[in-house]
Amino acid sequence: MEVVYMNMASPIRHIGIFCAFAASIMPIAASAETIGNVKIRNVGNQGTQLYALLEVVPPGCANNVAYHSSETQAGQYVMSILLSAKLTQRPISRMDYTVRAGGICWIDLVEI
């Protein structure tokens, strides 16, 4: 009986190259939505969740509240930007958000 060994590195390498090529040419749907020129009515925290009360209801959201976590450094930066916008009465020029279950909006990025 003859034993035949296959070199699996070559087929695996070809699959990897195909996946990399396919990923570079196929469009990927963005998971975040963007809204701009929004005034902040209020900011606060509830436990470890920061929130911003917006003048408008962002598309897809259940209400005009957007949340972010205070447990991360990014969340603390988001809160400082939101506070700055609130105190200076400047609108947010851009807010990227993700709509989670129940229409709850979660801030991904915020710019003044």
Biopython code that builds the backbone (N, CA, C, O; Angstrom):
import numpy as np
from Bio.PDB.StructureBuilder import StructureBuilder

atoms = [
    (1, "MET", "N", (0.840, -1.168, 0.000)),
    (1, "MET", "CA", (0.000, 0.000, 0.000)),
    (1, "MET", "C", (0.890, 1.237, 0.000)),
    (1, "MET", "O", (1.836, 1.349, 0.779)),
    (2, "GLU", "N", (0.565, 2.139, -0.876)),
    (2, "GLU", "CA", (1.362, 3.342, -1.011)),
    (2, "GLU", "C", (0.663, 4.480, -0.283)),
    (2, "GLU", "O", (-0.542, 4.674, -0.442)),
    (3, "VAL", "N", (1.409, 5.230, 0.512)),
    (3, "VAL", "CA", (0.880, 6.380, 1.250)),
    (3, "VAL", "C", (1.208, 7.639, 0.463)),
    (3, "VAL", "O", (2.356, 7.877, 0.090)),
    (4, "VAL", "N", (0.181, 8.436, 0.219)),
    (4, "VAL", "CA", (0.367, 9.681, -0.525)),
    (4, "VAL", "C", (0.165, 10.843, 0.441)),
    (4, "VAL", "O", (-0.860, 10.930, 1.117)),
    (5, "TYR", "N", (1.126, 11.708, 0.496)),
    (5, "TYR", "CA", (1.037, 12.902, 1.350)),
    (5, "TYR", "C", (0.724, 14.113, 0.475)),
    (5, "TYR", "O", (1.329, 14.325, -0.576)),
    (6, "MET", "N", (-0.235, 14.892, 0.946)),
    (6, "MET", "CA", (-0.578, 16.106, 0.212)),
    (6, "MET", "C", (0.011, 17.311, 0.926)),
    (6, "MET", "O", (-0.009, 17.390, 2.154)),
    (7, "ASN", "N", (0.520, 18.221, 0.167)),
    (7, "ASN", "CA", (1.022, 19.470, 0.720)),
    (7, "ASN", "C", (-0.168, 20.418, 0.859)),
    (7, "ASN", "O", (-0.619, 20.990, -0.134)),
    (8, "MET", "N", (-0.678, 20.590, 2.066)),
    (8, "MET", "CA", (-1.858, 21.418, 2.299)),
    (8, "MET", "C", (-1.523, 22.908, 2.315)),
    (8, "MET", "O", (-2.424, 23.745, 2.262)),
    (9, "ALA", "N", (-0.245, 23.242, 2.388)),
    (9, "ALA", "CA", (0.125, 24.649, 2.437)),
    (9, "ALA", "C", (-0.286, 25.367, 1.154)),
    (9, "ALA", "O", (-0.744, 26.509, 1.203)),
    (10, "SER", "N", (-0.127, 24.713, 0.015)),
    (10, "SER", "CA", (-0.447, 25.345, -1.252)),
    (10, "SER", "C", (-1.948, 25.642, -1.393)),
    (10, "SER", "O", (-2.295, 26.776, -1.723)),
    (11, "PRO", "N", (-2.867, 24.668, -1.157)),
    (11, "PRO", "CA", (-4.293, 24.996, -1.264)),
    (11, "PRO", "C", (-4.733, 26.052, -0.243)),
    (11, "PRO", "O", (-5.547, 26.919, -0.562)),
    (12, "ILE", "N", (-4.210, 25.985, 0.958)),
    (12, "ILE", "CA", (-4.573, 26.963, 1.988)),
    (12, "ILE", "C", (-4.082, 28.349, 1.585)),
    (12, "ILE", "O", (-4.778, 29.344, 1.789)),
    (13, "ARG", "N", (-2.887, 28.411, 1.015)),
    (13, "ARG", "CA", (-2.343, 29.691, 0.569)),
    (13, "ARG", "C", (-3.211, 30.274, -0.539)),
    (13, "ARG", "O", (-3.470, 31.477, -0.558)),
    (14, "HIS", "N", (-3.660, 29.428, -1.459)),
    (14, "HIS", "CA", (-4.515, 29.909, -2.553)),
    (14, "HIS", "C", (-5.863, 30.403, -2.033)),
    (14, "HIS", "O", (-6.389, 31.397, -2.532)),
    (15, "ILE", "N", (-6.418, 29.732, -1.053)),
    (15, "ILE", "CA", (-7.682, 30.178, -0.466)),
    (15, "ILE", "C", (-7.485, 31.525, 0.220)),
    (15, "ILE", "O", (-8.331, 32.412, 0.103)),
    (16, "GLY", "N", (-6.382, 31.680, 0.929)),
    (16, "GLY", "CA", (-6.087, 32.948, 1.598)),
    (16, "GLY", "C", (-5.920, 34.090, 0.612)),
    (16, "GLY", "O", (-6.403, 35.196, 0.854)),
    (17, "ILE", "N", (-5.246, 33.834, -0.489)),
    (17, "ILE", "CA", (-5.067, 34.863, -1.516)),
    (17, "ILE", "C", (-6.410, 35.240, -2.126)),
    (17, "ILE", "O", (-6.684, 36.420, -2.342)),
    (18, "PHE", "N", (-7.261, 34.233, -2.407)),
    (18, "PHE", "CA", (-8.584, 34.501, -2.959)),
    (18, "PHE", "C", (-9.412, 35.344, -1.999)),
    (18, "PHE", "O", (-10.055, 36.305, -2.421)),
    (19, "CYS", "N", (-9.406, 34.997, -0.710)),
    (19, "CYS", "CA", (-10.186, 35.757, 0.283)),
    (19, "CYS", "C", (-9.703, 37.201, 0.379)),
    (19, "CYS", "O", (-10.513, 38.123, 0.473)),
    (20, "ALA", "N", (-8.389, 37.398, 0.356)),
    (20, "ALA", "CA", (-7.840, 38.756, 0.421)),
    (20, "ALA", "C", (-8.243, 39.553, -0.812)),
    (20, "ALA", "O", (-8.595, 40.728, -0.710)),
    (21, "PHE", "N", (-8.191, 38.912, -1.980)),
    (21, "PHE", "CA", (-8.590, 39.585, -3.216)),
    (21, "PHE", "C", (-10.077, 39.922, -3.193)),
    (21, "PHE", "O", (-10.466, 41.038, -3.540)),
    (22, "ALA", "N", (-10.911, 38.965, -2.786)),
    (22, "ALA", "CA", (-12.359, 39.183, -2.750)),
    (22, "ALA", "C", (-12.713, 40.305, -1.775)),
    (22, "ALA", "O", (-13.586, 41.124, -2.061)),
    (23, "ALA", "N", (-12.050, 40.346, -0.645)),
    (23, "ALA", "CA", (-12.324, 41.390, 0.344)),
    (23, "ALA", "C", (-11.938, 42.769, -0.172)),
    (23, "ALA", "O", (-12.539, 43.773, 0.212)),
    (24, "SER", "N", (-10.935, 42.817, -1.042)),
    (24, "SER", "CA", (-10.500, 44.122, -1.546)),
    (24, "SER", "C", (-11.415, 44.668, -2.632)),
    (24, "SER", "O", (-11.429, 45.877, -2.861)),
    (25, "ILE", "N", (-12.186, 43.808, -3.314)),
    (25, "ILE", "CA", (-13.038, 44.315, -4.394)),
    (25, "ILE", "C", (-14.517, 44.312, -4.057)),
    (25, "ILE", "O", (-15.296, 44.981, -4.737)),
    (26, "MET", "N", (-14.929, 43.587, -3.035)),
    (26, "MET", "CA", (-16.340, 43.520, -2.677)),
    (26, "MET", "C", (-16.676, 44.624, -1.685)),
    (26, "MET", "O", (-15.962, 44.801, -0.698)),
    (27, "PRO", "N", (-17.761, 45.377, -1.934)),
    (27, "PRO", "CA", (-18.131, 46.422, -0.979)),
    (27, "PRO", "C", (-18.622, 45.819, 0.330)),
    (27, "PRO", "O", (-19.294, 44.788, 0.343)),
    (28, "ILE", "N", (-18.280, 46.468, 1.409)),
    (28, "ILE", "CA", (-18.697, 46.018, 2.733)),
    (28, "ILE", "C", (-19.678, 47.049, 3.285)),
    (28, "ILE", "O", (-19.395, 48.247, 3.277)),
    (29, "ALA", "N", (-20.813, 46.588, 3.756)),
    (29, "ALA", "CA", (-21.822, 47.494, 4.303)),
    (29, "ALA", "C", (-21.334, 48.077, 5.625)),
    (29, "ALA", "O", (-20.849, 47.352, 6.493)),
    (30, "ALA", "N", (-21.465, 49.372, 5.765)),
    (30, "ALA", "CA", (-21.067, 50.035, 7.007)),
    (30, "ALA", "C", (-22.111, 49.776, 8.077)),
    (30, "ALA", "O", (-23.312, 49.777, 7.806)),
    (31, "SER", "N", (-21.641, 49.554, 9.291)),
    (31, "SER", "CA", (-22.580, 49.286, 10.371)),
    (31, "SER", "C", (-22.982, 50.571, 11.095)),
    (31, "SER", "O", (-23.967, 50.581, 11.833)),
    (32, "ALA", "N", (-22.238, 51.643, 10.893)),
    (32, "ALA", "CA", (-22.538, 52.892, 11.590)),
    (32, "ALA", "C", (-23.287, 53.853, 10.677)),
    (32, "ALA", "O", (-23.076, 53.877, 9.465)),
    (33, "GLU", "N", (-24.160, 54.635, 11.280)),
    (33, "GLU", "CA", (-24.878, 55.692, 10.589)),
    (33, "GLU", "C", (-24.217, 57.015, 10.965)),
    (33, "GLU", "O", (-23.511, 57.092, 11.971)),
    (34, "THR", "N", (-24.437, 58.038, 10.177)),
    (34, "THR", "CA", (-23.849, 59.348, 10.456)),
    (34, "THR", "C", (-24.931, 60.415, 10.432)),
    (34, "THR", "O", (-25.823, 60.405, 9.583)),
    (35, "ILE", "N", (-24.832, 61.323, 11.368)),
    (35, "ILE", "CA", (-25.725, 62.480, 11.409)),
    (35, "ILE", "C", (-24.846, 63.696, 11.685)),
    (35, "ILE", "O", (-23.828, 63.589, 12.369)),
    (36, "GLY", "N", (-25.236, 64.838, 11.159)),
    (36, "GLY", "CA", (-24.429, 66.030, 11.353)),
    (36, "GLY", "C", (-25.272, 67.227, 11.743)),
    (36, "GLY", "O", (-26.500, 67.201, 11.651)),
    (37, "ASN", "N", (-24.588, 68.285, 12.184)),
    (37, "ASN", "CA", (-25.214, 69.547, 12.561)),
    (37, "ASN", "C", (-26.318, 69.352, 13.601)),
    (37, "ASN", "O", (-27.453, 69.785, 13.408)),
    (38, "VAL", "N", (-25.967, 68.697, 14.698)),
    (38, "VAL", "CA", (-26.924, 68.394, 15.763)),
    (38, "VAL", "C", (-26.513, 69.115, 17.036)),
    (38, "VAL", "O", (-25.355, 69.044, 17.448)),
    (39, "LYS", "N", (-27.449, 69.802, 17.654)),
    (39, "LYS", "CA", (-27.174, 70.465, 18.932)),
    (39, "LYS", "C", (-27.413, 69.502, 20.091)),
    (39, "LYS", "O", (-28.311, 68.661, 20.052)),
    (40, "ILE", "N", (-26.588, 69.649, 21.115)),
    (40, "ILE", "CA", (-26.683, 68.845, 22.328)),
    (40, "ILE", "C", (-27.544, 69.618, 23.326)),
    (40, "ILE", "O", (-27.216, 70.750, 23.680)),
    (41, "ARG", "N", (-28.631, 69.018, 23.775)),
    (41, "ARG", "CA", (-29.493, 69.667, 24.768)),
    (41, "ARG", "C", (-29.003, 69.413, 26.177)),
    (41, "ARG", "O", (-29.128, 70.282, 27.041)),
    (42, "ASN", "N", (-28.447, 68.233, 26.426)),
    (42, "ASN", "CA", (-27.977, 67.894, 27.767)),
    (42, "ASN", "C", (-27.035, 66.707, 27.673)),
    (42, "ASN", "O", (-27.102, 65.937, 26.715)),
    (43, "VAL", "N", (-26.161, 66.552, 28.654)),
    (43, "VAL", "CA", (-25.280, 65.390, 28.766)),
    (43, "VAL", "C", (-25.314, 64.912, 30.207)),
    (43, "VAL", "O", (-25.604, 65.687, 31.118)),
    (44, "GLY", "N", (-25.022, 63.655, 30.409)),
    (44, "GLY", "CA", (-25.001, 63.111, 31.756)),
    (44, "GLY", "C", (-24.523, 61.681, 31.751)),
    (44, "GLY", "O", (-24.052, 61.169, 30.735)),
    (45, "ASN", "N", (-24.647, 61.051, 32.884)),
    (45, "ASN", "CA", (-24.302, 59.640, 32.960)),
    (45, "ASN", "C", (-25.318, 58.911, 33.819)),
    (45, "ASN", "O", (-25.926, 59.471, 34.732)),
    (46, "GLN", "N", (-25.472, 57.657, 33.492)),
    (46, "GLN", "CA", (-26.364, 56.770, 34.234)),
    (46, "GLN", "C", (-25.559, 55.504, 34.481)),
    (46, "GLN", "O", (-25.429, 54.659, 33.596)),
    (47, "GLY", "N", (-25.022, 55.377, 35.680)),
    (47, "GLY", "CA", (-24.115, 54.264, 35.965)),
    (47, "GLY", "C", (-22.836, 54.451, 35.170)),
    (47, "GLY", "O", (-22.172, 55.481, 35.284)),
    (48, "THR", "N", (-22.494, 53.461, 34.371)),
    (48, "THR", "CA", (-21.287, 53.557, 33.539)),
    (48, "THR", "C", (-21.613, 53.972, 32.113)),
    (48, "THR", "O", (-20.744, 53.948, 31.242)),
    (49, "GLN", "N", (-22.864, 54.353, 31.871)),
    (49, "GLN", "CA", (-23.248, 54.800, 30.537)),
    (49, "GLN", "C", (-23.364, 56.312, 30.494)),
    (49, "GLN", "O", (-24.098, 56.920, 31.273)),
    (50, "LEU", "N", (-22.627, 56.905, 29.570)),
    (50, "LEU", "CA", (-22.749, 58.328, 29.301)),
    (50, "LEU", "C", (-23.891, 58.501, 28.315)),
    (50, "LEU", "O", (-24.164, 57.603, 27.518)),
    (51, "TYR", "N", (-24.555, 59.635, 28.360)),
    (51, "TYR", "CA", (-25.602, 59.877, 27.377)),
    (51, "TYR", "C", (-25.611, 61.330, 26.954)),
    (51, "TYR", "O", (-25.164, 62.216, 27.683)),
    (52, "ALA", "N", (-26.127, 61.553, 25.765)),
    (52, "ALA", "CA", (-26.330, 62.896, 25.251)),
    (52, "ALA", "C", (-27.767, 62.985, 24.779)),
    (52, "ALA", "O", (-28.243, 62.129, 24.033)),
    (53, "LEU", "N", (-28.448, 64.022, 25.217)),
    (53, "LEU", "CA", (-29.804, 64.304, 24.774)),
    (53, "LEU", "C", (-29.681, 65.250, 23.586)),
    (53, "LEU", "O", (-29.211, 66.379, 23.728)),
    (54, "LEU", "N", (-30.102, 64.787, 22.424)),
    (54, "LEU", "CA", (-29.947, 65.524, 21.181)),
    (54, "LEU", "C", (-31.219, 66.295, 20.847)),
    (54, "LEU", "O", (-32.304, 65.938, 21.305)),
    (55, "GLU", "N", (-31.085, 67.358, 20.045)),
    (55, "GLU", "CA", (-32.254, 68.123, 19.619)),
    (55, "GLU", "C", (-33.149, 67.339, 18.668)),
    (55, "GLU", "O", (-34.353, 67.588, 18.605)),
    (56, "VAL", "N", (-32.584, 66.410, 17.941)),
    (56, "VAL", "CA", (-33.336, 65.630, 16.950)),
    (56, "VAL", "C", (-33.196, 64.145, 17.243)),
    (56, "VAL", "O", (-32.277, 63.715, 17.939)),
    (57, "VAL", "N", (-34.115, 63.381, 16.704)),
    (57, "VAL", "CA", (-34.026, 61.924, 16.808)),
    (57, "VAL", "C", (-33.251, 61.437, 15.587)),
    (57, "VAL", "O", (-33.720, 61.604, 14.462)),
    (58, "PRO", "N", (-32.069, 60.837, 15.784)),
    (58, "PRO", "CA", (-31.318, 60.328, 14.640)),
    (58, "PRO", "C", (-32.095, 59.215, 13.922)),
    (58, "PRO", "O", (-32.814, 58.452, 14.568)),
    (59, "PRO", "N", (-31.960, 59.118, 12.614)),
    (59, "PRO", "CA", (-32.656, 58.075, 11.869)),
    (59, "PRO", "C", (-32.357, 56.675, 12.420)),
    (59, "PRO", "O", (-31.198, 56.309, 12.615)),
    (60, "GLY", "N", (-33.404, 55.912, 12.663)),
    (60, "GLY", "CA", (-33.264, 54.551, 13.169)),
    (60, "GLY", "C", (-33.289, 54.435, 14.679)),
    (60, "GLY", "O", (-33.455, 53.339, 15.214)),
    (61, "CYS", "N", (-33.125, 55.553, 15.374)),
    (61, "CYS", "CA", (-33.101, 55.531, 16.835)),
    (61, "CYS", "C", (-34.524, 55.644, 17.391)),
    (61, "CYS", "O", (-35.404, 56.239, 16.769)),
    (62, "ALA", "N", (-34.725, 55.063, 18.565)),
    (62, "ALA", "CA", (-36.045, 55.078, 19.196)),
    (62, "ALA", "C", (-36.355, 56.430, 19.835)),
    (62, "ALA", "O", (-37.523, 56.782, 20.001)),
    (63, "ASN", "N", (-35.318, 57.190, 20.196)),
    (63, "ASN", "CA", (-35.534, 58.497, 20.828)),
    (63, "ASN", "C", (-34.356, 59.409, 20.513)),
    (63, "ASN", "O", (-33.519, 59.069, 19.677)),
    (64, "ASN", "N", (-34.283, 60.538, 21.156)),
    (64, "ASN", "CA", (-33.200, 61.488, 20.879)),
    (64, "ASN", "C", (-32.068, 61.408, 21.903)),
    (64, "ASN", "O", (-31.449, 62.417, 22.241)),
    (65, "VAL", "N", (-31.810, 60.207, 22.385)),
    (65, "VAL", "CA", (-30.713, 59.977, 23.324)),
    (65, "VAL", "C", (-29.696, 59.041, 22.667)),
    (65, "VAL", "O", (-30.058, 58.030, 22.064)),
    (66, "ALA", "N", (-28.417, 59.401, 22.798)),
    (66, "ALA", "CA", (-27.332, 58.551, 22.313)),
    (66, "ALA", "C", (-26.418, 58.230, 23.487)),
    (66, "ALA", "O", (-26.121, 59.101, 24.305)),
    (67, "TYR", "N", (-25.973, 56.985, 23.569)),
    (67, "TYR", "CA", (-25.188, 56.507, 24.711)),
    (67, "TYR", "C", (-23.745, 56.202, 24.321)),
    (67, "TYR", "O", (-23.416, 56.008, 23.151)),
    (68, "HIS", "N", (-22.897, 56.169, 25.353)),
    (68, "HIS", "CA", (-21.510, 55.731, 25.212)),
    (68, "HIS", "C", (-21.033, 55.286, 26.592)),
    (68, "HIS", "O", (-21.600, 55.701, 27.603)),
    (69, "SER", "N", (-20.009, 54.457, 26.646)),
    (69, "SER", "CA", (-19.520, 53.927, 27.919)),
    (69, "SER", "C", (-18.484, 54.852, 28.548)),
    (69, "SER", "O", (-17.631, 55.407, 27.855)),
    (70, "SER", "N", (-18.564, 55.010, 29.847)),
    (70, "SER", "CA", (-17.557, 55.796, 30.567)),
    (70, "SER", "C", (-16.421, 54.914, 31.079)),
    (70, "SER", "O", (-15.477, 55.411, 31.693)),
    (71, "GLU", "N", (-16.509, 53.617, 30.830)),
    (71, "GLU", "CA", (-15.483, 52.694, 31.323)),
    (71, "GLU", "C", (-14.241, 52.656, 30.447)),
    (71, "GLU", "O", (-13.242, 52.039, 30.818)),
    (72, "THR", "N", (-14.290, 53.302, 29.294)),
    (72, "THR", "CA", (-13.140, 53.328, 28.399)),
    (72, "THR", "C", (-12.620, 54.751, 28.280)),
    (72, "THR", "O", (-13.344, 55.714, 28.532)),
    (73, "GLN", "N", (-11.368, 54.870, 27.897)),
    (73, "GLN", "CA", (-10.792, 56.195, 27.707)),
    (73, "GLN", "C", (-11.480, 56.894, 26.543)),
    (73, "GLN", "O", (-11.683, 58.107, 26.585)),
    (74, "ALA", "N", (-11.838, 56.150, 25.512)),
    (74, "ALA", "CA", (-12.555, 56.728, 24.371)),
    (74, "ALA", "C", (-13.883, 57.320, 24.825)),
    (74, "ALA", "O", (-14.281, 58.386, 24.356)),
    (75, "GLY", "N", (-14.566, 56.639, 25.728)),
    (75, "GLY", "CA", (-15.829, 57.141, 26.250)),
    (75, "GLY", "C", (-15.662, 58.442, 27.007)),
    (75, "GLY", "O", (-16.512, 59.329, 26.925)),
    (76, "GLN", "N", (-14.576, 58.556, 27.738)),
    (76, "GLN", "CA", (-14.299, 59.788, 28.468)),
    (76, "GLN", "C", (-13.990, 60.930, 27.512)),
    (76, "GLN", "O", (-14.366, 62.074, 27.766)),
    (77, "TYR", "N", (-13.305, 60.625, 26.409)),
    (77, "TYR", "CA", (-13.047, 61.641, 25.385)),
    (77, "TYR", "C", (-14.354, 62.087, 24.739)),
    (77, "TYR", "O", (-14.569, 63.278, 24.510)),
    (78, "VAL", "N", (-15.225, 61.121, 24.448)),
    (78, "VAL", "CA", (-16.523, 61.457, 23.862)),
    (78, "VAL", "C", (-17.281, 62.399, 24.793)),
    (78, "VAL", "O", (-17.869, 63.380, 24.338)),
    (79, "MET", "N", (-17.271, 62.109, 26.082)),
    (79, "MET", "CA", (-17.984, 62.959, 27.034)),
    (79, "MET", "C", (-17.399, 64.366, 27.049)),
    (79, "MET", "O", (-18.151, 65.338, 27.128)),
    (80, "SER", "N", (-16.086, 64.498, 26.976)),
    (80, "SER", "CA", (-15.494, 65.838, 26.986)),
    (80, "SER", "C", (-15.879, 66.616, 25.728)),
    (80, "SER", "O", (-16.083, 67.828, 25.798)),
    (81, "ILE", "N", (-15.981, 65.948, 24.591)),
    (81, "ILE", "CA", (-16.404, 66.613, 23.357)),
    (81, "ILE", "C", (-17.869, 67.031, 23.467)),
    (81, "ILE", "O", (-18.233, 68.142, 23.083)),
    (82, "LEU", "N", (-18.708, 66.134, 23.994)),
    (82, "LEU", "CA", (-20.126, 66.456, 24.160)),
    (82, "LEU", "C", (-20.323, 67.623, 25.131)),
    (82, "LEU", "O", (-21.137, 68.512, 24.882)),
    (83, "LEU", "N", (-19.582, 67.617, 26.224)),
    (83, "LEU", "CA", (-19.659, 68.724, 27.190)),
    (83, "LEU", "C", (-19.215, 70.034, 26.559)),
    (83, "LEU", "O", (-19.841, 71.074, 26.766)),
    (84, "SER", "N", (-18.150, 69.984, 25.800)),
    (84, "SER", "CA", (-17.657, 71.179, 25.124)),
    (84, "SER", "C", (-18.706, 71.729, 24.165)),
    (84, "SER", "O", (-18.931, 72.938, 24.116)),
    (85, "ALA", "N", (-19.350, 70.842, 23.399)),
    (85, "ALA", "CA", (-20.394, 71.274, 22.473)),
    (85, "ALA", "C", (-21.572, 71.881, 23.235)),
    (85, "ALA", "O", (-22.136, 72.893, 22.821)),
    (86, "LYS", "N", (-21.928, 71.262, 24.335)),
    (86, "LYS", "CA", (-23.052, 71.760, 25.150)),
    (86, "LYS", "C", (-22.743, 73.133, 25.729)),
    (86, "LYS", "O", (-23.562, 74.046, 25.628)),
    (87, "LEU", "N", (-21.565, 73.288, 26.335)),
    (87, "LEU", "CA", (-21.214, 74.535, 27.009)),
    (87, "LEU", "C", (-21.006, 75.694, 26.040)),
    (87, "LEU", "O", (-21.302, 76.840, 26.378)),
    (88, "THR", "N", (-20.502, 75.415, 24.843)),
    (88, "THR", "CA", (-20.266, 76.470, 23.862)),
    (88, "THR", "C", (-21.458, 76.668, 22.926)),
    (88, "THR", "O", (-21.439, 77.547, 22.066)),
    (89, "GLN", "N", (-22.492, 75.845, 23.099)),
    (89, "GLN", "CA", (-23.688, 75.909, 22.249)),
    (89, "GLN", "C", (-23.365, 75.701, 20.771)),
    (89, "GLN", "O", (-24.065, 76.205, 19.893)),
    (90, "ARG", "N", (-22.285, 74.941, 20.509)),
    (90, "ARG", "CA", (-21.917, 74.624, 19.124)),
    (90, "ARG", "C", (-22.535, 73.285, 18.742)),
    (90, "ARG", "O", (-22.553, 72.359, 19.554)),
    (91, "PRO", "N", (-23.038, 73.172, 17.524)),
    (91, "PRO", "CA", (-23.579, 71.880, 17.103)),
    (91, "PRO", "C", (-22.464, 70.873, 16.827)),
    (91, "PRO", "O", (-21.331, 71.233, 16.508)),
    (92, "ILE", "N", (-22.822, 69.625, 16.959)),
    (92, "ILE", "CA", (-21.911, 68.532, 16.590)),
    (92, "ILE", "C", (-21.867, 68.501, 15.070)),
    (92, "ILE", "O", (-22.908, 68.406, 14.420)),
    (93, "SER", "N", (-20.669, 68.581, 14.498)),
    (93, "SER", "CA", (-20.583, 68.571, 13.043)),
    (93, "SER", "C", (-20.769, 67.162, 12.488)),
    (93, "SER", "O", (-21.230, 66.990, 11.360)),
    (94, "ARG", "N", (-20.407, 66.152, 13.286)),
    (94, "ARG", "CA", (-20.557, 64.759, 12.847)),
    (94, "ARG", "C", (-20.673, 63.844, 14.049)),
    (94, "ARG", "O", (-19.909, 63.953, 15.009)),
    (95, "MET", "N", (-21.635, 62.945, 13.982)),
    (95, "MET", "CA", (-21.757, 61.895, 14.994)),
    (95, "MET", "C", (-22.055, 60.585, 14.264)),
    (95, "MET", "O", (-23.081, 60.450, 13.598)),
    (96, "ASP", "N", (-21.154, 59.639, 14.399)),
    (96, "ASP", "CA", (-21.393, 58.297, 13.879)),
    (96, "ASP", "C", (-21.972, 57.477, 15.013)),
    (96, "ASP", "O", (-21.501, 57.563, 16.147)),
    (97, "TYR", "N", (-22.988, 56.685, 14.719)),
    (97, "TYR", "CA", (-23.641, 55.901, 15.757)),
    (97, "TYR", "C", (-24.095, 54.570, 15.196)),
    (97, "TYR", "O", (-24.270, 54.408, 13.989)),
    (98, "THR", "N", (-24.279, 53.631, 16.090)),
    (98, "THR", "CA", (-24.796, 52.311, 15.745)),
    (98, "THR", "C", (-26.127, 52.146, 16.451)),
    (98, "THR", "O", (-26.257, 52.457, 17.635)),
    (99, "VAL", "N", (-27.113, 51.656, 15.719)),
    (99, "VAL", "CA", (-28.423, 51.401, 16.306)),
    (99, "VAL", "C", (-28.415, 49.968, 16.831)),
    (99, "VAL", "O", (-28.239, 49.016, 16.071)),
    (100, "ARG", "N", (-28.606, 49.832, 18.122)),
    (100, "ARG", "CA", (-28.636, 48.508, 18.762)),
    (100, "ARG", "C", (-30.077, 48.063, 18.962)),
    (100, "ARG", "O", (-31.012, 48.754, 18.560)),
    (101, "ALA", "N", (-30.244, 46.921, 19.577)),
    (101, "ALA", "CA", (-31.578, 46.342, 19.802)),
    (101, "ALA", "C", (-32.495, 47.352, 20.481)),
    (101, "ALA", "O", (-32.078, 48.066, 21.392)),
    (102, "GLY", "N", (-33.729, 47.407, 20.039)),
    (102, "GLY", "CA", (-34.710, 48.304, 20.626)),
    (102, "GLY", "C", (-34.568, 49.751, 20.183)),
    (102, "GLY", "O", (-35.216, 50.635, 20.744)),
    (103, "GLY", "N", (-33.728, 50.006, 19.183)),
    (103, "GLY", "CA", (-33.549, 51.368, 18.698)),
    (103, "GLY", "C", (-32.641, 52.230, 19.552)),
    (103, "GLY", "O", (-32.662, 53.456, 19.442)),
    (104, "ILE", "N", (-31.842, 51.599, 20.407)),
    (104, "ILE", "CA", (-30.919, 52.347, 21.268)),
    (104, "ILE", "C", (-29.692, 52.739, 20.440)),
    (104, "ILE", "O", (-29.063, 51.890, 19.808)),
    (105, "CYS", "N", (-29.363, 54.025, 20.452)),
    (105, "CYS", "CA", (-28.236, 54.525, 19.680)),
    (105, "CYS", "C", (-26.973, 54.573, 20.538)),
    (105, "CYS", "O", (-26.993, 55.027, 21.682)),
    (106, "TRP", "N", (-25.891, 54.099, 19.963)),
    (106, "TRP", "CA", (-24.618, 54.026, 20.654)),
    (106, "TRP", "C", (-23.604, 54.828, 19.844)),
    (106, "TRP", "O", (-23.402, 54.551, 18.662)),
    (107, "ILE", "N", (-22.969, 55.812, 20.460)),
    (107, "ILE", "CA", (-22.023, 56.705, 19.769)),
    (107, "ILE", "C", (-20.745, 55.956, 19.437)),
    (107, "ILE", "O", (-20.142, 55.314, 20.297)),
    (108, "ASP", "N", (-20.338, 56.050, 18.167)),
    (108, "ASP", "CA", (-19.063, 55.479, 17.718)),
    (108, "ASP", "C", (-18.000, 56.558, 17.565)),
    (108, "ASP", "O", (-16.827, 56.326, 17.857)),
    (109, "LEU", "N", (-18.411, 57.747, 17.103)),
    (109, "LEU", "CA", (-17.492, 58.837, 16.857)),
    (109, "LEU", "C", (-18.255, 60.142, 16.961)),
    (109, "LEU", "O", (-19.424, 60.219, 16.585)),
    (110, "VAL", "N", (-17.592, 61.170, 17.473)),
    (110, "VAL", "CA", (-18.241, 62.484, 17.564)),
    (110, "VAL", "C", (-17.192, 63.560, 17.269)),
    (110, "VAL", "O", (-16.050, 63.478, 17.722)),
    (111, "GLU", "N", (-17.611, 64.572, 16.496)),
    (111, "GLU", "CA", (-16.741, 65.696, 16.146)),
    (111, "GLU", "C", (-17.495, 66.997, 16.313)),
    (111, "GLU", "O", (-18.705, 67.066, 16.096)),
    (112, "ILE", "N", (-16.759, 68.033, 16.704)),
    (112, "ILE", "CA", (-17.366, 69.374, 16.797)),
    (112, "ILE", "C", (-17.002, 70.108, 15.529)),
    (112, "ILE", "O", (-17.389, 71.263, 15.351)),
]
sb = StructureBuilder()
sb.init_structure("model")
sb.init_model(0)
sb.init_chain("A")
sb.init_seg("    ")
for serial, (resi, resn, name, xyz) in enumerate(atoms, 1):
    if name == "N":
        sb.init_residue(resn, " ", resi, " ")
    sb.init_atom(name, np.array(xyz, "f"), 0.0, 1.0, " ", f" {name:<3s}", serial, name[0])
structure = sb.get_structure()
